[in-house]
Amino acid sequence: MDLSSPVVRSEHIYRTYWLYWRLLGVGGEHLILQILDILITIFVTFWYPIHLIVGLFYETTLGDVCKGLPITAACFFASFKFVCFRWKLEEIRSIEGLLLELDQRALTEEERAFFDRNTQREANFVWKSFIVAYGLSNATAIATVLFGKGHKLLYPAWFPYDVQASEQIYWLSVSYQIAGVSLQILQNLANDSYPPMTFCVVAGHVRLLSMRLNRMGYKRELPKETVVRELVDNIEDHRKLMKIVQLLRSTMHLSQLGQFISSGINISITLVNILFFADNNFAMTYYGVYFVAMLLELFPCCYYGTLISVELNRLTDSIFSSNWVGMDRGYCRTLLIFMQLTLAKVEIKAGGMIGISLNAFFATIRMAYSFFTVAMSLRK
């Protein structure tokens, strides 16, 4: 049968994701890539947040501490998440392998059209929006140095030498900070694009399974053995989806906990900086873009985390909507047991405590708004 919609290929969505890792030298077989990986690990993943943290202790005013705290927290948790995801790369590859197996089950025009027009389009939009938001944030930060007054570093930091000793040393230090934060942003693109992108793809596959369940038993010309085979295949698809959810829980156990902590700190402190310490238009623009980037960092993951739960909850109705009337007792018993399995509530939690859902996102926003109202009252 000639289908107009393209074949479902989840790996196409992850091409940019794996490109991030290759640019960072991870998994490369060539010696140059391995050396690059070692250099980035030492001077960016570990040293970059350390030199920002130490620099905060040398600041003498509260304003300078508040200015440096958001990027310090962001870089620390970017490194933390990067190490967590790198530790779980084999599980990430296992998830992608299971998704590829589920791709092969999308055989009808309806399924392929849905995946192409909804799941794939949304997943691609997610990683592209991260590139735009993080790119703008980095550009505005660099602009504050290039067009700001005096010889200031990109961020408050500690160096084992006098940064202002000469023009060359100053620009060398600024260049390190620009290169370091750019690589940290690349790491964060790998960190932050993966959860919402994968949640989106998983939710899409749950919807495709729901479509297949709805269709079971309605083709009268098919023998009952074929309908039974369809049920067994759909149960196997559900098992694979639950395996993916189990792997996602392991993969995102620590990384997303760091994400929620980082977002809470950054959103709150960025609001304080906007209200009290943004002393020029570039600084105001930077903190505004940074604030939007922090929201973008958190919202897609929470939205698609909720979408997975919603789609999984619909499976029970889809099973019941299939044509089970007239089937034998064994088939109906299996169908009933399958329905009972789909009634279980499925939720992915960060750190085993915080459900990755819109409830967590709005709780973070309420916390930031409370902090904002307190800061406004202090300003008066």
Summary of the structure (lengths in Angstrom):
residues: 380
radius of gyration: 24.7
end to end distance: 70.5
largest distance: 87.2
contacts: 1206
relative contact order: 0.12
helix: 77%
strand: 1%
